């Protein structure tokens, strides 16, 4: 059996029913009707007016982390990265890891001219890039127990709580109006790595609830997100057991105890050595039936879901492996885009060779081993990049014309998102949203 046959087994087995659900889900949950009324300055309806509508930005967020922004050694590579990011995505995950954002007590690296740290561009730089390119930034993350700075005394619990409170407050004062989404907690269930040898503060019964309470105090109008690792998707004999699953119970209990969790984050890293455990991933991560049942289960919590960190390996620089990476990714994105609870799908590392836990360019170490980027090491787009670009900019897009009737009203059906509406010499931006009535008035 070839590697493709092994990996694609369940995608192919459930292909017909998956295609049916994808098609109907996209039509039902990702599209809607816009009603446009055109009037003259006296308030009279104007019939026979031609209207052009063009989708400029999806409501559904699709992005990547932006950890390599201006991190390359040449202007050419920095430009290539910027262009590739802006041309494909409408969302960016911005790093606010405490240990690298504030390596010295009281000296946070907010400003663009802050001292450089690999894969940790300053927040101002990231937010400015997003604003220039109509990209939605999201912060990752406020509290991550594996990334406290070295100057923190983790055994002085009252002092640690005061420092965390100050961190939340300073970030809110500077960015709450520019960054809407904030991951509050990350990877609380990765006990082997994150909670080992930590202080009682991180092991306390109300650690999650208390963290969201501080976040609510400083970010009352922002989206507050909880995030967890890939084991969410593993077969039922390991982690997924419907509403008895560990992550489900953590979120459910925290909400019941008063935590204002606005969104549930789920990572999707297919981190397995080539040919070792791919059968396991074919049973779980590469299984549309499994993916849908997990999404359906967590949707019962009544919160939107973000697929927060996606890595699909290529392993080798071959046409065969690149094509398989692209095929898997296309099938996954179609599933996520079709599910009503999912509001975002965010790839992790854009280029190969610049990932975590590895020296730059060392393809045998850390996450570089997987060659899971959408660009190769020289920032050339791989087929996986082309697939995502084509989905969101060609297949899932709306460019249409309509004309007002005798009552001065026109309508069109399109993908939810931000539109440029052109009526003669008038251009106007409107939002066709899954959350609103979508009635717009234009005065000539």
DRENLUMFI-803394 format. One line per 10 residues: for each residue x, z, y negated of C-alpha. Coordinates in pm, whole numbers, plus 50000, padded with zeros to 5 digits. Example, Ala and Ser with C-alpha at 12.3 -4.5 7.8 and 13.67 -1.06 7.14 Angstrom:
<pts>
51230,50780,50450 | 51367,50714,50106;
</pts>
This chain:
<pts>
50000,50000,50000 | 50139,49903,49660 | 50169,50151,49374 | 49881,49977,49195 | 49659,49998,49504 | 49736,50368,49533 | 49678,50450,49166 | 49376,50226,49109 | 49193,50320,49429 | 48913,50519,49266;
48889,50306,48955 | 48812,50015,49188 | 48592,50216,49423 | 48359,50323,49139 | 48403,50012,48928 | 48042,49894,48924 | 47879,50225,48830 | 48155,50299,48578 | 48104,49964,48406 | 47730,50032,48390;
47775,50373,48230 | 48044,50251,47992 | 47834,49959,47871 | 47521,50162,47812 | 47707,50463,47674 | 47886,50257,47411 | 47568,50081,47307 | 47372,50406,47286 | 47627,50651,47143 | 47875,50444,46941;
47639,50213,46752 | 47351,50247,46512 | 47144,50065,46251 | 47224,50060,45881 | 46933,50004,45642 | 47033,49863,45304 | 46791,49842,45012 | 46892,49622,44718 | 46733,49681,44378 | 46786,49557,44025;
46859,49790,43734 | 46487,49833,43672 | 46437,49957,44025 | 46269,49646,44159 | 46342,49525,44512 | 46552,49210,44526 | 46472,48972,44814 | 46700,48702,44952 | 47028,48880,44880 | 47309,48802,45123;
47507,49104,45245 | 47843,49110,45425 | 47940,49420,45622 | 48285,49490,45770 | 48391,49796,45968 | 48702,49948,45809 | 48743,50273,46002 | 48582,50400,46322 | 48396,50730,46322 | 48551,50783,46667;
48905,50908,46612 | 49186,50736,46799 | 49545,50820,46721 | 49876,50967,46831 | 50113,51240,46727 | 50313,51146,46420 | 50625,51342,46515 | 50866,51052,46455 | 50757,50964,46101 | 51076,50875,45908;
51283,51034,46186 | 51484,50722,46276 | 51837,50641,46165 | 51753,50311,45997 | 51501,50196,45738 | 51404,49911,45969 | 51300,50145,46250 | 51118,50378,46011 | 50924,50078,45879 | 50845,49954,46231;
50710,50296,46326 | 50500,50324,46011 | 50359,49975,46053 | 50278,50019,46422 | 50107,50353,46357 | 49898,50239,46062 | 49802,49910,46223 | 49653,50071,46535 | 49530,50424,46464 | 49288,50613,46239;
49408,50964,46333 | 49742,51145,46339 | 49839,51478,46494 | 50061,51659,46243 | 50315,51917,46371 | 50284,52267,46227 | 50469,52454,46506 | 50561,52788,46352 | 50924,52796,46468 | 51010,52463,46306;
50775,52479,46010 | 50920,52816,45904 | 51262,52849,46070 | 51355,53100,45797 | 51119,53377,45699 | 50935,53283,45379 | 51082,52931,45357 | 50823,52694,45510 | 50915,52325,45540 | 50613,52184,45359;
50785,51956,45107 | 50896,51599,45182 | 51259,51681,45100 | 51274,51977,45343 | 51575,51996,45577 | 51523,51761,45871 | 51435,51886,46219 | 51405,51631,46500 | 51042,51538,46582 | 50912,51772,46312;
50857,51573,45990 | 50744,51788,45693 | 50370,51831,45656 | 50358,51683,45303 | 50520,51364,45431 | 50270,51330,45717 | 49965,51401,45504 | 50078,51161,45233 | 50126,50883,45490 | 49779,50950,45628;
49616,50940,45287 | 49792,50616,45198 | 49665,50449,45517 | 49313,50596,45549 | 49419,50795,45856 | 49263,51131,45942 | 49527,51405,45993 | 49482,51690,46239 | 49706,52000,46252 | 49874,52108,46578;
49863,52406,46596 | 49811,52741,46423 | 49901,52973,46710 | 50104,52861,47011 | 50264,53155,47183 | 50565,52959,47304 | 50672,52858,46952 | 50712,53175,46747 | 51016,53167,46517 | 51321,53367,46619;
51297,53596,46317 | 50959,53736,46431 | 50970,54081,46590 | 50722,54026,46870 | 50714,54395,46958 | 50602,54508,46611 | 50237,54416,46663 | 50101,54515,46319 | 50380,54322,46145 | 50326,54019,46368;
49955,54015,46287 | 50032,54032,45915 | 50277,53740,45949 | 50021,53531,46135 | 49758,53611,45874 | 49999,53500,45602 | 50077,53178,45792 | 49709,53087,45822 | 49649,53170,45455 | 49943,52966,45325;
49848,52663,45533 | 49487,52688,45420 | 49579,52717,45052 | 49794,52406,45072 | 49611,52183,45320 | 49254,52294,45398 | 49111,52025,45168 | 49345,51755,45300 | 49346,51831,45675 | 49001,51876,45826;
49081,51953,46191 | 49294,52251,46297 | 49394,52341,46650 | 49380,52720,46643 | 49496,52805,46997 | 49698,52595,47238 | 49759,52635,47612 | 49641,52990,47672 | 49606,52922,48045 | 49962,52797,48104;
50062,53146,48211 | 50387,53060,48386 | 50537,52910,48073 | 50363,53056,47772 | 50255,53412,47843 | 50549,53533,48048 | 50743,53813,47877 | 50524,53800,47569 | 50407,54102,47374 | 50079,54283,47441;
49938,54113,47131 | 49927,53777,47311 | 49794,53937,47628 | 49517,54132,47457 | 49158,54084,47567 | 49045,53945,47230 | 49347,53734,47143 | 49145,53410,47133 | 48852,53566,46950 | 49078,53738,46696;
49270,53417,46629 | 48951,53224,46559 | 48830,53507,46337 | 49139,53471,46117 | 49101,53093,46121 | 48736,53119,46016 | 48837,53344,45726 | 49078,53088,45581 | 48924,52762,45707 | 48547,52819,45668;
48464,52450,45623 | 48719,52292,45858 | 48687,52196,46224 | 48842,52467,46442 | 48967,52346,46781 | 49077,52515,47100 | 49321,52315,47314 | 49428,52336,47677 | 49657,52160,47922 | 49601,51889,48179;
49510,52111,48475 | 49149,52091,48349 | 49118,51757,48531 | 49263,51854,48867 | 49055,51843,49185 | 48795,52111,49241 | 48998,52293,49506 | 49254,52370,49235 | 49111,52407,48885 | 48779,52230,48827;
48484,52419,48967 | 48210,52325,48719 | 48108,52621,48498 | 48327,52852,48707 | 48640,52667,48593 | 48890,52885,48411 | 48891,52689,48085 | 48513,52660,48080 | 48479,53035,48123 | 48741,53105,47856;
48559,52889,47601 | 48214,53014,47699 | 48318,53380,47681 | 48498,53335,47349 | 48194,53169,47192 | 47969,53442,47329 | 48202,53701,47176 | 48172,53542,46833 | 48461,53293,46818 | 48372,52998,46595;
48504,52728,46826 | 48389,52396,46681 | 48556,52160,46926 | 48703,52168,47278 | 49042,52004,47320 | 49156,51868,47657 | 49506,51735,47719 | 49557,51437,47951 | 49924,51413,48045 | 49985,51237,48376;
50317,51415,48420 | 50407,51353,48782 | 50724,51211,48931 | 50691,50850,49036 | 50556,50812,49391 | 50544,51190,49446 | 50195,51301,49347 | 50026,50985,49229 | 49770,51016,49507 | 49666,51346,49348;
49630,51180,49011 | 49435,50896,49169 | 49194,51160,49300 | 49156,51338,48967 | 49296,51189,48646 | 49255,50833,48770 | 48904,50884,48904 | 48613,50785,48677 | 48361,50987,48876 | 48574,51298,48835;
48629,51232,48464 | 48260,51191,48392 | 48154,51502,48585 | 48407,51716,48398 | 48302,51577,48059 | 47936,51625,48150 | 48006,51984,48251 | 48193,52082,47934 | 47934,51903,47720 | 47688,52175,47824;
47879,52412,47594 | 47732,52217,47303 | 48062,52136,47134 | 48230,51800,47080 | 48532,51721,47296 | 48867,51576,47195 | 49108,51425,47445 | 49398,51567,47249 | 49724,51464,47414 | 49738,51155,47636;
50038,51033,47836 | 50013,50759,48097 | 50355,50686,48253 | 50518,50348,48297 | 50831,50494,48465 | 51030,50170,48453 | 51087,49891,48202 | 50924,49629,48422 | 50635,49396,48360 | 50457,49541,48664;
50477,49903,48545 | 50392,49811,48187 | 50084,49620,48304 | 49965,49909,48522 | 50008,50158,48234 | 49796,49929,48014 | 49528,49882,48280 | 49490,50256,48341 | 49476,50327,47970 | 49211,50064,47904;
48986,50204,48176 | 49031,50560,48049 | 48957,50475,47687 | 48641,50289,47786 | 48519,50602,47966 | 48603,50836,47677 | 48456,50602,47416 | 48131,50579,47613 | 48076,50954,47655 | 47851,51114,47391;
48046,51442,47377 | 48387,51286,47310 | 48473,51246,46942 | 48844,51157,46970 | 49110,51025,47207 | 49464,51090,47085 | 49769,50944,47253 | 50080,51159,47248 | 50417,50990,47198 | 50405,50649,47032;
50760,50532,47127 | 50960,50573,47448 | 51281,50776,47434 | 51182,51015,47155 | 50974,51267,47351 | 50996,51643,47400 | 51250,51842,47603 | 51509,51562,47604 | 51796,51438,47389 | 51711,51127,47190;
51728,50823,47415 | 51802,51011,47738 | 51547,50847,47967 | 51619,51076,48260 | 51529,51402,48088 | 51215,51581,47973 | 50911,51375,47886 | 51131,51070,47826 | 51145,51031,48204 | 50787,50904,48215;
50833,50623,47962 | 50481,50707,47853 | 50500,50561,47502 | 50303,50269,47366 | 50621,50121,47215 | 50954,50079,47391 | 51274,50247,47272 | 51332,49964,47023 | 50978,50006,46891 | 50850,49684,47042;
50480,49709,47138 | 50412,49742,47510 | 50098,49601,47673 | 49939,49948,47647 | 49969,49935,47267 | 49818,49588,47260 | 49525,49707,47473 | 49436,49993,47238 | 49476,49773,46933 | 49252,49508,47084;
48981,49757,47186 | 48943,49918,46844 | 49019,49624,46620 | 48870,49330,46810 | 48625,49432,47082 | 48484,49751,46928 | 48442,49629,46572 | 48164,49495,46353 | 48178,49213,46100 | 47833,49079,46022;
47602,48924,45761 | 47240,48997,45682 | 46988,48918,45409 | 46725,49125,45230 | 46361,49055,45311 | 46067,49046,45072 | 46092,49423,45023 | 46461,49403,44933 | 46567,49556,45264 | 46822,49438,45518;
46960,49596,45831 | 47239,49547,46081 | 47356,49720,46396 | 47721,49815,46420 | 47976,50063,46545 | 47962,50396,46366 | 48224,50425,46095 | 48323,50342,45740 | 48211,50000,45615 | 48289,49780,45322;
47962,49628,45204 | 47983,49319,44986 | 47686,49200,44780 | 47792,48921,44547 | 48070,49065,44332 | 47982,49422,44426 | 48183,49603,44693 | 48077,49942,44817 | 48197,50178,45090 | 47930,50336,45310;
47942,50546,45625 | 47728,50443,45918 | 47719,50771,46108 | 47578,50911,46429 | 47488,51221,46228 | 47286,51080,45935 | 46984,50863,45851 | 47203,50568,45740 | 46990,50440,45454 | 47183,50299,45158;
47072,50172,44820 | 47266,49915,44619 | 47178,49842,44256 | 47274,49499,44124;
</pts>
